[in-house]
Each structure stands twice: as C-alpha cells, then as structure tokens.
Amino acid sequence: VLKVQGYKVKNDGSITFPVLGNIKLAGITISDAEKLIYNLLLDGGHLLNHSVEIILLNAHVSILGDVANPGTYTYIENNMNILKAIGLAGDLNITANRVIKLIREINGKRIIQNIDLTDISYLSSPYYQIHSGDIILVDPNTTKVKTAGIIGNSGTLVSLLSFILTSIILITN
C-alpha cells in the first residue's frame, strides 16, 4: 500500500517540515530538494538510515486534439515524458499529425514548441520531459482536415456541382 505524506508548497516556495521547520525550495529541482532535506535530516541527527523522495502530488498535463481521450490528467510520477503523457490520453488517433505542439509556461512566459514524433532527436530535447501544467496539442493530419469540410470530399463536390447544374437547367426551362 502506497502511503503518501504531502506538504503544501507556500506562495514563497517553502514548506513547513516537521522537526526542520521552514525549508525554502523555490528555484531548485526535485533532485536538489531531496538532497537538501536529506542533508538537513542527517546533519540534525533526526534519523538514521533514511531516504527522501519527493513527488509532486498535484502535477497535471492537458492533452488536447486528435487523441483517443483528450483531457487533463494528474500524475505522481517524477519522470513523466511526452510518450507517457500521450499514453494517458489513450494514444494518438490514426488521423493525428505526428508533429505535436507543446505549450509550456516558464517564469510567466509562454513557449510553444513543435515536436516531430517521427524524428528520434526529440528524445534528447529539453521538451521531452513533461512539466506540471504543460499542454500538448495534437492537430489532425492534412487528409482528415481536407475530408472534414464539405468541399474536401470529391464525391460531395461532384454531387454539389450536379445539384447546382440541374437546378440551373430546371429554372431556365
């Protein structure tokens, strides 16, 4: 049974940790926060043979567009990546474009990054790992877009032209 103890991060980026008091975590990575708390516990002699693991309890990602189950998903995994996130949404539909958009906000600035899932280089991209609050947009491919409109389907276009021509002939006679 997984038992998770949570500590709310305050607006100033700190938590109140038992026996250690206020610990400022703003601006450091999860790994650095684990080391900081570990060393504080070790230096204070509070525990022997202990370990510290930090998990974001309210991490979420939104996956929208041409996927099986679009929506916002919460996760407690520290190493969430693009492929796992798309998996949460039930995978890309067969009609999905393989170039997706990742929207990320960093220090109040919104960044939109195109990621080509057919090019393996995205695996080493700084955008491969998902951050809480990321939004993944999956557009439909060109074929789906063309067939979605009334003019996109050639059969519909021929029927429409035939109807217009027949109407003109009937009206003029």
Salt bridges, closest charged atoms under 4 A:
ASP66 OD1 - LYS144 NZ 3.25
GLU77 OE2 - LYS84 NZ 2.43
GLU105 OE1 - ARG110 NH2 3.55
ASP134 OD2 - ARG104 NH2 2.66
ASP139 OD2 - LYS101 NZ 3.10
